[in-house]
Structures are given as structure tokens and as C-alpha cells.
């Protein structure tokens, strides 16, 4: 994954670096290194981030709950 593709995927997902680091359990500077191209994005992380970005773009959020006034059940 190129640095530009990583940055674009993160923007699509809407996560800040801190959220990615929380989920991955990684150093807080690692996403910056990936974005700058100083370190390669591991293949499994790249695939996961790309999948998340795809889901955000292609799977719409539910809207039926709005019709019920946000009530559960």
C-alpha cells in the first residue's frame, strides 16, 4: 500500500491516527511513518484498512431506525 493510498483510506474511514493505534495496539508514531513512506504498511494491515474503507464507501448505514424515532426493539 502506498503512503497516498494509506492516507486516502484513513480519510475515508474517518479515523484519526490515535484510533488506528488503539485498535492495532501500535506505537502512536507508526501511522505517520506509513503516511510518509518511512516504513512500509504491513500487508495484513493494508488489506484490513482497504477493506474498512471499501465498507464505508459501499455499505450504507442503516436508516430504518430513524423511522421508528430511534426507539429500540
NUGUKOL-396878 format. One record per atom (N, C-alpha, C, O, CB): residue number from 1; atom name; x, y, z. Coordinates in steps of 0.1 Angstrom, whole numbers, always signed. Glycine has a CB too. Layout:
<sites>
n: NUM; atom: CA; X: X; Y: Y; Z: Z
...
</sites>
This chain:
<sites>
n: 1; atom: N; X: +9; Y: -12; Z: +0
n: 1; atom: CA; X: +0; Y: +0; Z: +0
n: 1; atom: C; X: +9; Y: +12; Z: +0
n: 1; atom: O; X: +18; Y: +14; Z: +8
n: 1; atom: CB; X: -10; Y: +0; Z: +12
n: 2; atom: N; X: +6; Y: +21; Z: -9
n: 2; atom: CA; X: +14; Y: +33; Z: -10
n: 2; atom: C; X: +10; Y: +43; Z: +1
n: 2; atom: O; X: -1; Y: +42; Z: +7
n: 2; atom: CB; X: +13; Y: +40; Z: -24
n: 3; atom: N; X: +19; Y: +52; Z: +5
n: 3; atom: CA; X: +15; Y: +62; Z: +15
n: 3; atom: C; X: +3; Y: +70; Z: +12
n: 3; atom: O; X: -6; Y: +73; Z: +20
n: 3; atom: CB; X: +27; Y: +72; Z: +17
n: 4; atom: N; X: +1; Y: +74; Z: -1
n: 4; atom: CA; X: -11; Y: +81; Z: -5
n: 4; atom: C; X: -23; Y: +73; Z: -4
n: 4; atom: O; X: -34; Y: +78; Z: +0
n: 4; atom: CB; X: -9; Y: +86; Z: -20
n: 5; atom: N; X: -23; Y: +60; Z: -7
n: 5; atom: CA; X: -34; Y: +51; Z: -6
n: 5; atom: C; X: -38; Y: +49; Z: +9
n: 5; atom: O; X: -49; Y: +48; Z: +13
n: 5; atom: CB; X: -32; Y: +37; Z: -12
n: 6; atom: N; X: -27; Y: +48; Z: +17
n: 6; atom: CA; X: -30; Y: +47; Z: +32
n: 6; atom: C; X: -37; Y: +59; Z: +37
n: 6; atom: O; X: -47; Y: +58; Z: +44
n: 6; atom: CB; X: -16; Y: +44; Z: +39
n: 7; atom: N; X: -32; Y: +71; Z: +33
n: 7; atom: CA; X: -38; Y: +83; Z: +38
n: 7; atom: C; X: -52; Y: +85; Z: +33
n: 7; atom: O; X: -61; Y: +89; Z: +40
n: 7; atom: CB; X: -30; Y: +95; Z: +33
n: 8; atom: N; X: -55; Y: +81; Z: +21
n: 8; atom: CA; X: -68; Y: +82; Z: +15
n: 8; atom: C; X: -78; Y: +72; Z: +22
n: 8; atom: O; X: -89; Y: +76; Z: +25
n: 8; atom: CB; X: -68; Y: +79; Z: +0
n: 9; atom: N; X: -73; Y: +60; Z: +25
n: 9; atom: CA; X: -81; Y: +50; Z: +32
n: 9; atom: C; X: -85; Y: +55; Z: +46
n: 9; atom: O; X: -96; Y: +54; Z: +50
n: 9; atom: CB; X: -74; Y: +37; Z: +32
n: 10; atom: N; X: -75; Y: +61; Z: +53
n: 10; atom: CA; X: -78; Y: +66; Z: +66
n: 10; atom: C; X: -88; Y: +78; Z: +66
n: 10; atom: O; X: -96; Y: +79; Z: +75
n: 10; atom: CB; X: -64; Y: +71; Z: +73
n: 11; atom: N; X: -87; Y: +86; Z: +56
n: 11; atom: CA; X: -96; Y: +97; Z: +54
n: 11; atom: C; X: -110; Y: +92; Z: +52
n: 11; atom: O; X: -120; Y: +97; Z: +58
n: 11; atom: CB; X: -92; Y: +107; Z: +43
n: 12; atom: N; X: -111; Y: +82; Z: +43
n: 12; atom: CA; X: -124; Y: +76; Z: +40
n: 12; atom: C; X: -130; Y: +69; Z: +53
n: 12; atom: O; X: -142; Y: +71; Z: +56
n: 12; atom: CB; X: -123; Y: +65; Z: +29
n: 13; atom: N; X: -122; Y: +62; Z: +61
n: 13; atom: CA; X: -127; Y: +56; Z: +73
n: 13; atom: C; X: -131; Y: +66; Z: +83
n: 13; atom: O; X: -141; Y: +64; Z: +90
n: 13; atom: CB; X: -116; Y: +47; Z: +79
n: 14; atom: N; X: -124; Y: +77; Z: +83
n: 14; atom: CA; X: -127; Y: +88; Z: +93
n: 14; atom: C; X: -120; Y: +87; Z: +106
n: 14; atom: O; X: -125; Y: +93; Z: +116
n: 14; atom: CB; X: -142; Y: +89; Z: +95
n: 15; atom: N; X: -110; Y: +79; Z: +107
n: 15; atom: CA; X: -103; Y: +77; Z: +119
n: 15; atom: C; X: -90; Y: +86; Z: +120
n: 15; atom: O; X: -84; Y: +88; Z: +109
n: 15; atom: CB; X: -98; Y: +62; Z: +121
n: 16; atom: N; X: -88; Y: +91; Z: +131
n: 16; atom: CA; X: -75; Y: +97; Z: +134
n: 16; atom: C; X: -65; Y: +86; Z: +137
n: 16; atom: O; X: -68; Y: +75; Z: +140
n: 16; atom: CB; X: -76; Y: +108; Z: +146
n: 17; atom: N; X: -52; Y: +90; Z: +137
n: 17; atom: CA; X: -42; Y: +80; Z: +140
n: 17; atom: C; X: -43; Y: +74; Z: +153
n: 17; atom: O; X: -41; Y: +62; Z: +155
n: 17; atom: CB; X: -28; Y: +87; Z: +139
n: 18; atom: N; X: -48; Y: +81; Z: +163
n: 18; atom: CA; X: -49; Y: +76; Z: +177
n: 18; atom: C; X: -59; Y: +64; Z: +177
n: 18; atom: O; X: -57; Y: +54; Z: +184
n: 18; atom: CB; X: -54; Y: +87; Z: +186
n: 19; atom: N; X: -70; Y: +65; Z: +169
n: 19; atom: CA; X: -80; Y: +54; Z: +169
n: 19; atom: C; X: -74; Y: +42; Z: +162
n: 19; atom: O; X: -76; Y: +31; Z: +167
n: 19; atom: CB; X: -92; Y: +59; Z: +161
n: 20; atom: N; X: -66; Y: +44; Z: +151
n: 20; atom: CA; X: -60; Y: +32; Z: +145
n: 20; atom: C; X: -50; Y: +26; Z: +154
n: 20; atom: O; X: -50; Y: +13; Z: +155
n: 20; atom: CB; X: -53; Y: +37; Z: +132
n: 21; atom: N; X: -42; Y: +34; Z: +161
n: 21; atom: CA; X: -32; Y: +28; Z: +171
n: 21; atom: C; X: -39; Y: +21; Z: +182
n: 21; atom: O; X: -34; Y: +11; Z: +187
n: 21; atom: CB; X: -24; Y: +40; Z: +176
n: 22; atom: N; X: -50; Y: +26; Z: +187
n: 22; atom: CA; X: -58; Y: +20; Z: +198
n: 22; atom: C; X: -62; Y: +6; Z: +193
n: 22; atom: O; X: -61; Y: -4; Z: +200
n: 22; atom: CB; X: -70; Y: +28; Z: +202
n: 23; atom: N; X: -67; Y: +5; Z: +181
n: 23; atom: CA; X: -72; Y: -8; Z: +176
n: 23; atom: C; X: -61; Y: -18; Z: +172
n: 23; atom: O; X: -63; Y: -30; Z: +174
n: 23; atom: CB; X: -81; Y: -5; Z: +163
n: 24; atom: N; X: -50; Y: -13; Z: +168
n: 24; atom: CA; X: -39; Y: -21; Z: +164
n: 24; atom: C; X: -29; Y: -24; Z: +176
n: 24; atom: O; X: -22; Y: -34; Z: +176
n: 24; atom: CB; X: -31; Y: -15; Z: +153
n: 25; atom: N; X: -30; Y: -15; Z: +186
n: 25; atom: CA; X: -21; Y: -17; Z: +197
n: 25; atom: C; X: -6; Y: -13; Z: +193
n: 25; atom: O; X: +3; Y: -20; Z: +197
n: 25; atom: CB; X: -21; Y: -31; Z: +203
n: 26; atom: N; X: -5; Y: -3; Z: +185
n: 26; atom: CA; X: +8; Y: +1; Z: +179
n: 26; atom: C; X: +13; Y: +14; Z: +185
n: 26; atom: O; X: +5; Y: +22; Z: +191
n: 26; atom: CB; X: +8; Y: +1; Z: +164
n: 27; atom: N; X: +25; Y: +17; Z: +182
n: 27; atom: CA; X: +31; Y: +30; Z: +186
n: 27; atom: C; X: +24; Y: +41; Z: +179
n: 27; atom: O; X: +20; Y: +40; Z: +167
n: 27; atom: CB; X: +46; Y: +30; Z: +182
n: 28; atom: N; X: +22; Y: +52; Z: +186
n: 28; atom: CA; X: +15; Y: +63; Z: +181
n: 28; atom: C; X: +21; Y: +70; Z: +169
n: 28; atom: O; X: +15; Y: +78; Z: +162
n: 28; atom: CB; X: +13; Y: +74; Z: +192
n: 29; atom: N; X: +34; Y: +68; Z: +167
n: 29; atom: CA; X: +41; Y: +74; Z: +155
n: 29; atom: C; X: +41; Y: +66; Z: +143
n: 29; atom: O; X: +44; Y: +70; Z: +132
n: 29; atom: CB; X: +55; Y: +77; Z: +159
n: 30; atom: N; X: +36; Y: +53; Z: +144
n: 30; atom: CA; X: +37; Y: +44; Z: +133
n: 30; atom: C; X: +28; Y: +48; Z: +121
n: 30; atom: O; X: +33; Y: +48; Z: +109
n: 30; atom: CB; X: +32; Y: +30; Z: +137
n: 31; atom: N; X: +16; Y: +53; Z: +123
n: 31; atom: CA; X: +8; Y: +57; Z: +111
n: 31; atom: C; X: +14; Y: +69; Z: +104
n: 31; atom: O; X: +13; Y: +70; Z: +92
n: 31; atom: CB; X: -6; Y: +61; Z: +116
n: 32; atom: N; X: +21; Y: +78; Z: +111
n: 32; atom: CA; X: +28; Y: +89; Z: +105
n: 32; atom: C; X: +39; Y: +84; Z: +96
n: 32; atom: O; X: +41; Y: +89; Z: +85
n: 32; atom: CB; X: +33; Y: +99; Z: +115
n: 33; atom: N; X: +46; Y: +74; Z: +101
n: 33; atom: CA; X: +57; Y: +68; Z: +93
n: 33; atom: C; X: +52; Y: +61; Z: +80
n: 33; atom: O; X: +58; Y: +62; Z: +70
n: 33; atom: CB; X: +65; Y: +58; Z: +101
n: 34; atom: N; X: +40; Y: +55; Z: +82
n: 34; atom: CA; X: +34; Y: +48; Z: +70
n: 34; atom: C; X: +30; Y: +59; Z: +60
n: 34; atom: O; X: +32; Y: +57; Z: +48
n: 34; atom: CB; X: +22; Y: +40; Z: +74
n: 35; atom: N; X: +24; Y: +70; Z: +65
n: 35; atom: CA; X: +19; Y: +80; Z: +56
n: 35; atom: C; X: +30; Y: +87; Z: +49
n: 35; atom: O; X: +28; Y: +92; Z: +37
n: 35; atom: CB; X: +10; Y: +90; Z: +64
n: 36; atom: N; X: +41; Y: +88; Z: +55
n: 36; atom: CA; X: +53; Y: +95; Z: +49
n: 36; atom: C; X: +61; Y: +85; Z: +41
n: 36; atom: O; X: +70; Y: +90; Z: +33
n: 36; atom: CB; X: +62; Y: +101; Z: +60
n: 37; atom: N; X: +59; Y: +72; Z: +41
n: 37; atom: CA; X: +66; Y: +63; Z: +34
n: 37; atom: C; X: +79; Y: +59; Z: +41
n: 37; atom: O; X: +88; Y: +52; Z: +34
n: 37; atom: CB; X: +69; Y: +68; Z: +20
n: 38; atom: N; X: +81; Y: +63; Z: +53
n: 38; atom: CA; X: +93; Y: +59; Z: +61
n: 38; atom: C; X: +93; Y: +45; Z: +65
n: 38; atom: O; X: +104; Y: +39; Z: +67
n: 38; atom: CB; X: +95; Y: +68; Z: +73
n: 39; atom: N; X: +82; Y: +39; Z: +66
n: 39; atom: CA; X: +80; Y: +24; Z: +69
n: 39; atom: C; X: +69; Y: +19; Z: +60
n: 39; atom: O; X: +59; Y: +26; Z: +58
n: 39; atom: CB; X: +77; Y: +22; Z: +84
n: 40; atom: N; X: +71; Y: +7; Z: +55
n: 40; atom: CA; X: +60; Y: +1; Z: +47
n: 40; atom: C; X: +48; Y: -3; Z: +56
n: 40; atom: O; X: +50; Y: -7; Z: +67
n: 40; atom: CB; X: +65; Y: -11; Z: +39
n: 41; atom: N; X: +36; Y: -2; Z: +51
n: 41; atom: CA; X: +24; Y: -7; Z: +57
n: 41; atom: C; X: +24; Y: -22; Z: +56
n: 41; atom: O; X: +25; Y: -27; Z: +45
n: 41; atom: CB; X: +11; Y: +0; Z: +51
n: 42; atom: N; X: +24; Y: -29; Z: +67
n: 42; atom: CA; X: +23; Y: -44; Z: +66
n: 42; atom: C; X: +11; Y: -48; Z: +58
n: 42; atom: O; X: +1; Y: -42; Z: +58
n: 42; atom: CB; X: +22; Y: -50; Z: +80
n: 43; atom: N; X: +13; Y: -59; Z: +50
n: 43; atom: CA; X: +3; Y: -63; Z: +41
n: 43; atom: C; X: -10; Y: -66; Z: +48
n: 43; atom: O; X: -21; Y: -63; Z: +42
n: 43; atom: CB; X: +8; Y: -76; Z: +34
n: 44; atom: N; X: -10; Y: -72; Z: +59
n: 44; atom: CA; X: -23; Y: -75; Z: +66
n: 44; atom: C; X: -30; Y: -63; Z: +71
n: 44; atom: O; X: -42; Y: -62; Z: +71
n: 44; atom: CB; X: -21; Y: -85; Z: +78
n: 45; atom: N; X: -22; Y: -53; Z: +75
n: 45; atom: CA; X: -28; Y: -40; Z: +79
n: 45; atom: C; X: -34; Y: -33; Z: +67
n: 45; atom: O; X: -45; Y: -27; Z: +68
n: 45; atom: CB; X: -18; Y: -31; Z: +87
n: 46; atom: N; X: -26; Y: -33; Z: +56
n: 46; atom: CA; X: -31; Y: -26; Z: +44
n: 46; atom: C; X: -44; Y: -32; Z: +39
n: 46; atom: O; X: -53; Y: -25; Z: +35
n: 46; atom: CB; X: -20; Y: -28; Z: +33
n: 47; atom: N; X: -45; Y: -46; Z: +39
n: 47; atom: CA; X: -57; Y: -52; Z: +35
n: 47; atom: C; X: -69; Y: -49; Z: +44
n: 47; atom: O; X: -80; Y: -46; Z: +39
n: 47; atom: CB; X: -55; Y: -67; Z: +34
n: 48; atom: N; X: -66; Y: -48; Z: +57
n: 48; atom: CA; X: -77; Y: -45; Z: +66
n: 48; atom: C; X: -82; Y: -31; Z: +65
n: 48; atom: O; X: -94; Y: -28; Z: +64
n: 48; atom: CB; X: -72; Y: -47; Z: +81
n: 49; atom: N; X: -72; Y: -21; Z: +63
n: 49; atom: CA; X: -76; Y: -7; Z: +62
n: 49; atom: C; X: -83; Y: -5; Z: +48
n: 49; atom: O; X: -93; Y: +2; Z: +48
n: 49; atom: CB; X: -63; Y: +2; Z: +62
n: 50; atom: N; X: -79; Y: -12; Z: +38
n: 50; atom: CA; X: -86; Y: -11; Z: +25
n: 50; atom: C; X: -100; Y: -17; Z: +26
n: 50; atom: O; X: -109; Y: -11; Z: +20
n: 50; atom: CB; X: -78; Y: -18; Z: +14
n: 51; atom: N; X: -101; Y: -28; Z: +33
n: 51; atom: CA; X: -115; Y: -34; Z: +35
n: 51; atom: C; X: -124; Y: -25; Z: +42
n: 51; atom: O; X: -136; Y: -23; Z: +39
n: 51; atom: CB; X: -114; Y: -47; Z: +42
n: 52; atom: N; X: -119; Y: -18; Z: +53
n: 52; atom: CA; X: -127; Y: -9; Z: +60
n: 52; atom: C; X: -131; Y: +3; Z: +52
n: 52; atom: O; X: -143; Y: +7; Z: +52
n: 52; atom: CB; X: -119; Y: -4; Z: +73
n: 53; atom: N; X: -122; Y: +8; Z: +44
n: 53; atom: CA; X: -125; Y: +20; Z: +35
n: 53; atom: C; X: -136; Y: +15; Z: +25
n: 53; atom: O; X: -145; Y: +23; Z: +22
n: 53; atom: CB; X: -112; Y: +25; Z: +28
n: 54; atom: N; X: -134; Y: +3; Z: +19
n: 54; atom: CA; X: -144; Y: -2; Z: +10
n: 54; atom: C; X: -158; Y: -2; Z: +16
n: 54; atom: O; X: -168; Y: +2; Z: +10
n: 54; atom: CB; X: -140; Y: -15; Z: +4
n: 55; atom: N; X: -158; Y: -8; Z: +28
n: 55; atom: CA; X: -171; Y: -9; Z: +35
n: 55; atom: C; X: -178; Y: +4; Z: +38
n: 55; atom: O; X: -190; Y: +6; Z: +36
n: 55; atom: CB; X: -169; Y: -17; Z: +49
n: 56; atom: N; X: -170; Y: +14; Z: +42
n: 56; atom: CA; X: -175; Y: +28; Z: +44
n: 56; atom: C; X: -181; Y: +33; Z: +32
n: 56; atom: O; X: -192; Y: +40; Z: +32
n: 56; atom: CB; X: -164; Y: +37; Z: +50
n: 57; atom: N; X: -175; Y: +31; Z: +20
n: 57; atom: CA; X: -179; Y: +36; Z: +8
n: 57; atom: C; X: -191; Y: +28; Z: +2
n: 57; atom: O; X: -199; Y: +34; Z: -6
n: 57; atom: CB; X: -168; Y: +37; Z: -2
n: 58; atom: N; X: -192; Y: +16; Z: +4
n: 58; atom: CA; X: -201; Y: +7; Z: -3
n: 58; atom: C; X: -213; Y: +1; Z: +5
n: 58; atom: O; X: -222; Y: -4; Z: -1
n: 58; atom: CB; X: -194; Y: -4; Z: -9
n: 59; atom: N; X: -212; Y: +2; Z: +18
n: 59; atom: CA; X: -222; Y: -4; Z: +26
n: 59; atom: C; X: -229; Y: +8; Z: +34
n: 59; atom: O; X: -223; Y: +13; Z: +43
n: 59; atom: CB; X: -217; Y: -15; Z: +36
n: 60; atom: N; X: -241; Y: +12; Z: +30
n: 60; atom: CA; X: -247; Y: +23; Z: +36
n: 60; atom: C; X: -251; Y: +20; Z: +50
n: 60; atom: O; X: -254; Y: +9; Z: +54
n: 60; atom: CB; X: -259; Y: +28; Z: +28
n: 61; atom: N; X: -251; Y: +31; Z: +58
n: 61; atom: CA; X: -255; Y: +29; Z: +72
n: 61; atom: C; X: -270; Y: +26; Z: +72
n: 61; atom: O; X: -278; Y: +30; Z: +63
n: 61; atom: CB; X: -252; Y: +41; Z: +81
n: 62; atom: N; X: -275; Y: +20; Z: +83
n: 62; atom: CA; X: -290; Y: +17; Z: +84
n: 62; atom: C; X: -297; Y: +30; Z: +86
n: 62; atom: O; X: -293; Y: +39; Z: +92
n: 62; atom: CB; X: -292; Y: +7; Z: +96
n: 63; atom: N; X: -309; Y: +30; Z: +80
n: 63; atom: CA; X: -318; Y: +42; Z: +81
n: 63; atom: C; X: -331; Y: +39; Z: +87
n: 63; atom: O; X: -339; Y: +48; Z: +91
n: 63; atom: CB; X: -319; Y: +48; Z: +67
n: 64; atom: N; X: -335; Y: +26; Z: +87
n: 64; atom: CA; X: -348; Y: +22; Z: +92
n: 64; atom: C; X: -351; Y: +26; Z: +106
n: 64; atom: O; X: -362; Y: +30; Z: +110
n: 64; atom: CB; X: -350; Y: +7; Z: +91
n: 65; atom: N; X: -340; Y: +27; Z: +114
n: 65; atom: CA; X: -342; Y: +30; Z: +128
n: 65; atom: C; X: -347; Y: +45; Z: +130
n: 65; atom: O; X: -354; Y: +48; Z: +140
n: 65; atom: CB; X: -328; Y: +29; Z: +136
n: 66; atom: N; X: -344; Y: +53; Z: +120
n: 66; atom: CA; X: -349; Y: +67; Z: +121
n: 66; atom: C; X: -364; Y: +68; Z: +120
n: 66; atom: O; X: -370; Y: +77; Z: +126
n: 66; atom: CB; X: -343; Y: +75; Z: +110
n: 67; atom: N; X: -370; Y: +59; Z: +112
n: 67; atom: CA; X: -384; Y: +59; Z: +111
n: 67; atom: C; X: -392; Y: +55; Z: +123
n: 67; atom: O; X: -403; Y: +58; Z: +125
n: 67; atom: CB; X: -388; Y: +50; Z: +99
n: 68; atom: N; X: -385; Y: +48; Z: +132
n: 68; atom: CA; X: -391; Y: +44; Z: +145
n: 68; atom: C; X: -388; Y: +54; Z: +156
n: 68; atom: O; X: -391; Y: +52; Z: +168
n: 68; atom: CB; X: -386; Y: +31; Z: +149
n: 69; atom: N; X: -382; Y: +66; Z: +152
n: 69; atom: CA; X: -379; Y: +76; Z: +162
n: 69; atom: C; X: -367; Y: +72; Z: +171
n: 69; atom: O; X: -365; Y: +78; Z: +181
n: 69; atom: CB; X: -391; Y: +78; Z: +171
n: 70; atom: N; X: -359; Y: +63; Z: +165
n: 70; atom: CA; X: -347; Y: +59; Z: +173
n: 70; atom: C; X: -350; Y: +49; Z: +184
n: 70; atom: O; X: -341; Y: +47; Z: +192
n: 70; atom: CB; X: -340; Y: +71; Z: +178
n: 71; atom: N; X: -362; Y: +45; Z: +185
n: 71; atom: CA; X: -366; Y: +36; Z: +196
n: 71; atom: C; X: -360; Y: +22; Z: +193
n: 71; atom: O; X: -361; Y: +17; Z: +182
n: 71; atom: CB; X: -381; Y: +35; Z: +198
n: 72; atom: N; X: -355; Y: +15; Z: +204
n: 72; atom: CA; X: -350; Y: +2; Z: +203
n: 72; atom: C; X: -362; Y: -8; Z: +203
n: 72; atom: O; X: -373; Y: -6; Z: +209
n: 72; atom: CB; X: -340; Y: -2; Z: +214
n: 73; atom: N; X: -360; Y: -20; Z: +197
n: 73; atom: CA; X: -370; Y: -30; Z: +198
n: 73; atom: C; X: -381; Y: -28; Z: +189
n: 73; atom: O; X: -390; Y: -36; Z: +188
n: 73; atom: CB; X: -375; Y: -32; Z: +211
</sites>
